[in-house]
Amino acid sequence: MTKIRVHEYAKKVNKPSKDIIDELSKMNIKVNNHMATLEDTAVTKLDGIYKKPAQGNRAQGSQSRPQGQNQRRGQSGQGSQGGQNRTQGGQSRTQGGQSRPQSGQGQNRTGGQSSQGGQNRTQGSQNRTPSAQQGTSQAGRGSNFTPKAAKPAPGPGQRGRSNGPGRGGQNRNRKGKQQRPVNPMPPMPKREKELPSKITFSESLTVGDLAKKLGREPSEIIKKLFMLGVMATINQELDKDAIELVCAEYDVEVEEEILVDKTDLEVYFEPEEEAKKEERPSVVTIMGHVDHGKTTLLDSIRHTKVTAGEAGGITQHIGAYQVEEDGKKITFLDTPGHAAFTTMRARGAKVTDIAIIVVAADDGVMPQTVEAINHAKAAEVPIIIAVNKMDKPSANPDRVMQELTEHGLVPEAWGGDTIFVPLSALTGDGIDTLLEMILLVSEVGELKANPGRRAIGTVIEAELDKGRGSVATLLVQDGTLHVGDPIVVGNTFGRVRAMVNDLGRRVKTAGPSTPVEITGLSDVPQAGDRFVVFEDEKTARQIGEARSATALQEMRSEKNRVTLDNLFDQLKQGEMKELNLIVKADVQGTVEAMAASLLKIDVEGVNVKVIHTGAGAITESDVSLAAASNAIIIGFNVRPDVNAKRAADAEGVDIRLHRIIYKVIEEIEAAMKGLLDPEFEEKIIGQAEIRSTFKVSKVGTIAGSYVTEGKITRDSGVRVIREGIVVFEGEIDTLKRFKDDAKEVAKGYECGVTIKNFNDVKEGDIIEAYIMEEIERK
Ligand SMILES: Nc1nc2c(ncn2[C@@H]2O[C@H](COP(=O)(O)OP(=O)(O)OP(=O)(O)O)[C@@H](O)[C@H]2O)c(=O)[nH]1
């Protein structure tokens, strides 16, 4: 009888593998993970547990979505009865409250204050664990002054006073007023001021400020501090401890307001309460070496799984797509290659839950396979190895396994825990198993999100579309995105005007792990940018505008990227020992040839390192990889696409475009030696129309002209254009306004021009003036 694995058993009894593993550990049967095989005895024991309840579960399970969800719920708190879950949530919230005492307590307090102040306050002080602790420690520390402290131990006193009448908070004001006349003249009137139940501060407060917040004289606070062993003056900044000590004396709750930078989108990515979370599809990235079949695999998965179910659906490449397997969804990021993965990571966005690394069985582990593995490991993302091209006669999966073992990925067949799936992206064989494995790994990962919250997520792709304006594919990572939502995406903002899913269908909402293409943004964001939905458009606009302003500023101040122009300086200053290059060319052969020649460059011990190569246009991912690793991009017979260009400008990444290989090598060598010639770019500054000509002996032909555009300057270069053809190119000899020499003549004015070594000007000719501008060094 063949041994059954944990996950297989789990599937059989319709339970998450994790449950099975837990049960096994209760039975003292040790298993490493869900891939472990089960002894017959273990199976029998498990059967004892699962055979009966399994039925019940199944019945329950079948109500909604299959397995996972129900199981998981069952596991955490018996299913769909929100009540229990919620209770749990409450607990976790309280827990959360410990780290930030405010939240939970704050609620109690506020509620309390308005209604029955006294009671709640008591409750509040019980709750106030952290400060209470401090209170005790302080009491301990300064036990010698406890009696004194007890006197103003104003808490009770205060309470007595304010609550004395036993009426609620609503009387407070009146009470305050009543009290004044009662305590006629004597001490300080402020004494009568009622203590607040709670004060807030951020970072620190001066004694004066604290006094104000407490409605007490600064001298009183200073005295208190003195009794607590802290010598302070009115302008002294008090730290959190001191503030809490003083407030504890007054029995006033303290809340430290953590100053949140509202424009920092990361803030909104704070973890959610567990209770509201539901299972969400996993997000998968496919990586691997060039030509190992990433694209084919992505297409193959998509075609077998999507079009089958969605007859007539025209798949649309929006940068990600979803397929369904076993009734569960899986989201694939459609931009293969770890550059895309790096883009996200370089921006701090953790998008991928599982990395599929494709290795061609006939080619084995290649440099980019290793890179991909390293990327996935660095991101702590579980890896599944897809051993591709199994249909080829030369396929040698054992070799792949062997080679990967050297990189710490040991197949479970050999006692390790890495999942290897042999498949053929071309024929489709093995793809189902791959999808099953993905579901398995995501099940173990317990991926959850709360569809009820406002959406947050990451930009997968974005571009400017002629007709639709800014178009961005967003991956909703938590919450649900709705049409009409006010949204901040990276440094842009807007309202979600329309949403289209990966099947090209218009949708109104998009839940967790769903990719959608949206329009309605004010500008084009960048891949890897975060997005956050806000409660109203005004907030979104404010935050978006603030972010774009800071981004602009940062861009201006950020000049330390390596470029060929500053390369020599950086090398000289010893800032760099290595020159990182990314090489893109039109065909793979050229890429390799170029990379090889570049690696041969040897200038004074500086290492040239080609960190990435590829055939095809320079993409935004190349740029972000360059930005992340301070590299220069070299393009041979290729151009950056629109997004790449924009990203390069924004990130200050140097892209060098060439058509001749030795020029590339020469340029890099020259740059390393500091011999790069300054680069100039022609800039057309104006145009004039010749309206009449005068021959003047000794001077030549003067062109009586009218400046129609821009300006003509004395030192500009000129071209004479006749019927669209350049008939002469040279320099201005003289430029006059009436009789006087002019330095420049602007649009709308007439002038007389003579051109050096050219007298054949004719009426109707156009003089185009240009200057050569040195390109700004980065
Ligand atoms: N025989 C066979 N060929 C395959 C298989 N998968 C992919 N190929 C072929 O391998 C070549 C490269 O496949 P791609 O999917 O373009 O590879 P890639 O990894 O996306 O390549 P890059 O985009 O250049 O990084 C293509 O000619 C595919 O037809 C497979 O399972 N079997």
Ligand as a Chemical Component Dictionary entry (heavy atoms), coordinates in Angstrom:
data_LIG
# 
_chem_comp.id                   LIG 
_chem_comp.type                 NON-POLYMER 
_chem_comp.pdbx_formal_charge   0 
_chem_comp.three_letter_code    LIG 
# 
loop_
_chem_comp_atom.comp_id 
_chem_comp_atom.atom_id 
_chem_comp_atom.alt_atom_id 
_chem_comp_atom.type_symbol 
_chem_comp_atom.charge 
_chem_comp_atom.model_Cartn_x 
_chem_comp_atom.model_Cartn_y 
_chem_comp_atom.model_Cartn_z 
_chem_comp_atom.pdbx_ordinal 
LIG N1  N1  N 0 9.192  21.582 -25.492 1  
LIG C1  C1  C 0 8.809  22.530 -24.670 2  
LIG N2  N2  N 0 9.096  23.795 -24.959 3  
LIG C2  C2  C 0 8.695  24.760 -24.106 4  
LIG C3  C3  C 0 7.979  24.438 -22.946 5  
LIG N3  N3  N 0 7.734  25.589 -22.298 6  
LIG C4  C4  C 0 8.254  26.572 -23.041 7  
LIG N4  N4  N 0 8.836  26.082 -24.130 8  
LIG C5  C5  C 0 9.503  26.825 -25.185 9  
LIG O1  O1  O 0 10.619 27.485 -24.651 10 
LIG C6  C6  C 0 10.794 28.753 -25.259 11 
LIG C7  C7  C 0 10.853 29.824 -24.227 12 
LIG O2  O2  O 0 9.635  29.890 -23.547 13 
LIG P1  P1  P 0 9.120  31.207 -22.887 14 
LIG O3  O3  O 0 7.845  30.896 -22.227 15 
LIG O4  O4  O 0 9.163  32.342 -23.824 16 
LIG O5  O5  O 0 10.250 31.385 -21.821 17 
LIG P2  P2  P 0 10.428 32.552 -20.781 18 
LIG O6  O6  O 0 11.026 31.952 -19.595 19 
LIG O7  O7  O 0 9.169  33.292 -20.624 20 
LIG O8  O8  O 0 11.492 33.409 -21.523 21 
LIG P3  P3  P 0 11.834 34.966 -21.314 22 
LIG O9  O9  O 0 10.532 35.709 -21.379 23 
LIG O10 O10 O 0 12.725 35.275 -22.472 24 
LIG O11 O11 O 0 12.520 35.088 -20.015 25 
LIG C8  C8  C 0 9.632  28.924 -26.210 26 
LIG O12 O12 O 0 10.067 28.599 -27.489 27 
LIG C9  C9  C 0 8.615  27.916 -25.729 28 
LIG O13 O13 O 0 7.809  27.439 -26.762 29 
LIG C10 C10 C 0 7.695  23.064 -22.670 30 
LIG O14 O14 O 0 7.088  22.693 -21.675 31 
LIG N5  N5  N 0 8.135  22.166 -23.569 32 
# 
loop_
_chem_comp_bond.comp_id 
_chem_comp_bond.atom_id_1 
_chem_comp_bond.atom_id_2 
_chem_comp_bond.value_order 
_chem_comp_bond.pdbx_ordinal 
LIG N1  C1  SING 1  
LIG C1  N2  DOUB 2  
LIG C1  N5  SING 3  
LIG N2  C2  SING 4  
LIG C2  C3  DOUB 5  
LIG C2  N4  SING 6  
LIG C3  N3  SING 7  
LIG C3  C10 SING 8  
LIG N3  C4  DOUB 9  
LIG C4  N4  SING 10 
LIG N4  C5  SING 11 
LIG C5  O1  SING 12 
LIG C5  C9  SING 13 
LIG O1  C6  SING 14 
LIG C6  C7  SING 15 
LIG C6  C8  SING 16 
LIG C7  O2  SING 17 
LIG O2  P1  SING 18 
LIG P1  O3  DOUB 19 
LIG P1  O4  SING 20 
LIG P1  O5  SING 21 
LIG O5  P2  SING 22 
LIG P2  O6  DOUB 23 
LIG P2  O7  SING 24 
LIG P2  O8  SING 25 
LIG O8  P3  SING 26 
LIG P3  O9  DOUB 27 
LIG P3  O10 SING 28 
LIG P3  O11 SING 29 
LIG C8  O12 SING 30 
LIG C8  C9  SING 31 
LIG C9  O13 SING 32 
LIG C10 O14 DOUB 33 
LIG C10 N5  SING 34 
# 
